[in-house]
């Protein structure tokens, strides 16, 4: 099993920044890819960013140039640096890993205008 613990969400004004963290524990050696998804009220969960075991990154078009995903393999932790936040970035953000498709509990990000 893998446990994912997220942190770093909160309330920020438009144009501000937040950094999300997601630490994996348990069978973390089985993890290859990690990522962040988000779900806004009334909308489907969508991919925000993804990073492979080799460090290849993928971003949703809506966050390119503003968000950066990174990982620390020694700590089994994935990060999401979010800059130039917009009200439309408001959502619950979920950490994800490919091993058995585990999800974190979610952390709320609210961007005020």
NORBEL-V692915 format. One record per pair of residues at least 12 apart in sequence whose ideal C-beta (glycine too) atoms are under 7 Angstrom apart, sorted by sequence separation. I is the first residue (numbers start at 1). J is the second residue. D is the distance in whole Angstrom. If there is no record, write none. Layout:
# NORBEL-V692915
((I | J | D) (I | J | D))
This chain:
# NORBEL-V692915
((8 | 20 | 4) (35 | 47 | 7) (36 | 48 | 4) (48 | 60 | 6) (57 | 69 | 6) (94 | 106 | 5) (8 | 21 | 5) (36 | 49 | 5) (47 | 60 | 6) (67 | 80 | 6) (68 | 81 | 4) (93 | 106 | 7) (6 | 20 | 6) (7 | 21 | 5) (35 | 49 | 6) (46 | 60 | 7) (49 | 63 | 7) (67 | 81 | 7) (92 | 106 | 4) (93 | 107 | 5) (6 | 21 | 7) (35 | 50 | 4) (48 | 63 | 6) (67 | 82 | 5) (92 | 107 | 7) (6 | 22 | 5) (20 | 36 | 7) (35 | 51 | 7) (66 | 82 | 7) (92 | 108 | 5) (93 | 109 | 5) (5 | 22 | 7) (33 | 50 | 6) (34 | 51 | 6) (66 | 83 | 5) (78 | 95 | 6) (4 | 22 | 6) (5 | 23 | 5) (33 | 51 | 7) (49 | 67 | 6) (51 | 69 | 5) (66 | 84 | 5) (91 | 109 | 6) (33 | 52 | 5) (48 | 67 | 7) (90 | 109 | 6) (4 | 24 | 6) (32 | 52 | 7) (33 | 53 | 6) (49 | 69 | 4) (51 | 71 | 5) (89 | 109 | 6) (90 | 110 | 5) (32 | 53 | 4) (90 | 111 | 5) (2 | 24 | 6) (3 | 25 | 5) (89 | 111 | 5) (3 | 26 | 5) (2 | 26 | 5) (87 | 111 | 5) (1 | 26 | 5) (2 | 27 | 5) (86 | 111 | 6) (87 | 112 | 7) (1 | 27 | 6) (2 | 28 | 6) (85 | 111 | 5) (87 | 113 | 5) (51 | 78 | 7) (2 | 31 | 7) (49 | 80 | 6) (48 | 80 | 7) (36 | 69 | 7) (34 | 71 | 6) (34 | 78 | 4) (36 | 80 | 5) (31 | 76 | 7) (28 | 76 | 4) (45 | 94 | 7) (40 | 90 | 6) (40 | 91 | 4) (23 | 75 | 7) (24 | 76 | 4) (39 | 91 | 6) (23 | 76 | 7) (38 | 91 | 4) (39 | 92 | 5) (23 | 77 | 5) (38 | 92 | 7) (22 | 77 | 6) (38 | 93 | 5) (21 | 77 | 6) (22 | 78 | 5) (38 | 94 | 7) (36 | 93 | 6) (37 | 94 | 5) (21 | 79 | 6) (20 | 79 | 7) (36 | 95 | 6) (37 | 96 | 6) (19 | 79 | 6) (20 | 80 | 4) (35 | 96 | 5) (19 | 81 | 5) (34 | 96 | 7) (34 | 97 | 5) (18 | 82 | 5) (17 | 82 | 6) (33 | 98 | 4) (17 | 83 | 5) (31 | 97 | 5) (32 | 98 | 5) (18 | 85 | 7) (31 | 98 | 7) (17 | 85 | 7) (31 | 99 | 5) (15 | 84 | 6) (16 | 85 | 5) (30 | 99 | 4) (15 | 85 | 7) (14 | 85 | 6) (14 | 86 | 6) (27 | 99 | 7) (12 | 85 | 6) (14 | 87 | 6) (20 | 93 | 6) (22 | 95 | 3) (24 | 97 | 6) (22 | 104 | 6) (9 | 93 | 6) (20 | 107 | 6) (6 | 95 | 5) (4 | 95 | 5) (18 | 109 | 6) (4 | 97 | 7) (2 | 97 | 6) (2 | 99 | 6) (14 | 111 | 6) (2 | 100 | 7) (4 | 102 | 6) (6 | 104 | 4) (9 | 107 | 3) (14 | 112 | 7) (4 | 103 | 7) (5 | 104 | 7) (6 | 105 | 7) (8 | 107 | 7) (9 | 108 | 5) (11 | 110 | 5) (12 | 111 | 6) (13 | 112 | 5) (14 | 113 | 5) (2 | 102 | 5) (4 | 104 | 4) (6 | 106 | 7) (7 | 107 | 7) (9 | 109 | 5) (6 | 107 | 4) (11 | 112 | 7))
